[in-house]
Amino acid sequence: MKKIIAFTLCAFTSASIFAALPPLTPEAQEAKTLADAKTAYAGRVGAFQLCQAINKVADQYRVPGTPAPAACTAPPPFVAPTAATPAAK
């Protein structure tokens, strides 16, 4: 019972601490945006490499006369997101 009470108390305390975090600075927001873009690009590259591997295995087991597997589409080169410039007042 004591463990449940301690866990509940810690959960509520940590939730209130995380809820009070300040908003990100513009520099931190740009870094987060860049990291998100790199992660998304890495996912597209990974999907392309997986497609190539699947096609390579499918070609080994393909019966002559059956259609070849669909071609993989290579992702475009990575382009960093541009920062939006605030409008001048």
Helices and strands as residue ranges (DSSP letters): H 2-19, H 26-61
